[in-house]
Amino acid sequence: MNEARGRRALPIILIVIATIIGTVAVFALWGKRQLLENETFSTTSGELIQNEEIQTSVADFLTTSLFTNVDVQAELADRLPPQLKPLAGPATGAVRNLVNNLALRALQQPRIQALWEDAISTAHEKLIQLIEDEGKFVSTTDGVVTVDLQAILADVASQIGIDPSVTEKLPASATSFEVMRSNELESAQKGINLLQTGAYVLTFLALALYAIAIAIAGARRRQTLRDVGISFVAVGAIVLLARNFGANVVVDQLSSTPATDAPIESAYTITTSLLKESGQSLLVYGFAMILAAWLAGPSSWATSVRRFLTPYLRQPRFAYGGLAAVLVVLFWWDPVVSTHRLVPSLILVALLALGTELLRRQVIREFPDLVTTHSPTGVAQRIAANINEARERRASAHRAAPASGGAETDRIALLERLGSLHDKGLLTDDELAAEKQRLLST
């Protein structure tokens, strides 16, 4: 009894451990993709600059940098005719609002957004260089990673009549913001190494534990598959809840004034969008597993569904043709992370194909006689039924023919006997007529 309980408990224990490891793996994968993949990083930066709150915040930064480090009044006075130079001072206040509006409109232009993406991508490449080769990077950049917005600031300055070359003379702090220094390298390298190894190792370990739990479940394999689905749902829910909770923490920690709450929250929402997709994908996978476990179960509804699908599932062209149609819709819809990455997509296709084949084998064993009328087996059964029906009709005809002929012969013999009895005087005319009438009416 204790041994049986142990065998039943072991898959549950493995699933619980896999749930914990899987939760950590999701965050590790998100961190690796978001921080280390330049393409993902650049895509995210493009989404950031297209956000209204972030555009407003960057426009304020550019305007403040320009007015703090450039004598805008003097620049305007140089551009005005001598008789209008006294107006340069009063005009400066109005120009500040104009500059802010121009900067905001500039940030909405694809050309300026491309400059932003280039600046972010360059900073990210430098960050990776710093982590991978500290010595070479420090010798060429003083070990500082910055996002340089000088090109954007020069474009805005030119639109209000200020010589763009002025921005080239500004200090770096006025046109860029710092991301990392080389003295912070050790902590960054430890974190990056942890992400690079942990993202794949933890994911593989969690999936291996799930697979082992299902493999050793024996007769309870269907229930174990359901439990794995519940685990996926739990991990997805934890990830989504943690993401929502983290928004409040990040805003509280990074925002110094209420005015910066909105851009920080927007930046957090965009940079954690991959985390949201991962959580939602896990929910979809989990509910799909639970549905598959239910479909394979003993309930009357599940049995009815299997019985309905059996004639089609037993034919590979229908079963895998239907799977292909589902995959086309799935990849066109692109609802989960796996559908826009090659390796996860291949794994997803393989799992769906395996599930389809297992379901085919189950329904063929369960309903061996259910076939479609146009399948080879159905055609053979229909031909056999027609042959049996024709054979039965011929047998019935042969059985009916002797019975009919025998009855007619018996009737004639009885009439002849009645006539003989009448001739011998044993039956009167009335009695003979009555017997004939009775005999002929039967």
Secondary structure, DSSP 8 states (H G I E B T S, - for coil): -HHHHHHHHHHHHHHHHHHHHHHHHHHHHHHHHHHH-HHHHHHHHHHHHTSHHHHHHHHHHHHHHHHHHS-HHHHHHHHS-GGGGGGHHHHHHHHHHHHHHHHHHHHTSHHHHHHHHHHHHHHHHHHHHHHH-HHHHHHHHTTEEEEE-HHHHHHHHHHTT--GGGGGGS-HHHHEEEEEEGGGHHHHHHHHHHHHHHHHHHHHHHHHHHHHHHHTTGGGHHHHHHHHHHHHHHHHHHHHHHHHHHHHHHHHHH-SSGGGHHHHHHHHHHHTHHHHHHHHHHHHHHHHHHHHHHHTSSSHHHHHHHHHHHHHHTSHHHHHHHHHHHHHHHHHH--SGGGGSHHHHHHHHHHHHHHHHHHHHHHHHH-TT---TTSHHHHHHHHHHHHHHHHHHHHHHHHHHHHHHHHHHHHHHHHHHHHHHHHTTSS-HHHHHHHHHHHHH-
